[in-house]
Amino acid sequence: MREAHLRLAALEQVTWFSVEAENFESIHNHSAYAAVELDRRGERSCSRP
């Protein structure tokens, strides 16, 4: 999850993404879930001289 977020966030041409992951535990009686979303569609770019 962390690596997917870092790699996608580093790409300037990607304006929006959502990643979800669930890990079904076979030994423990629970699952792990994570979600991350980045939305740059409302951001304005600032050009610098």
Secondary structure as UniProt FT lines:
FT   HELIX           2..9
FT   TURN            12..13
FT   STRAND          16..24
FT   STRAND          31..39
FT   TURN            41..42
//
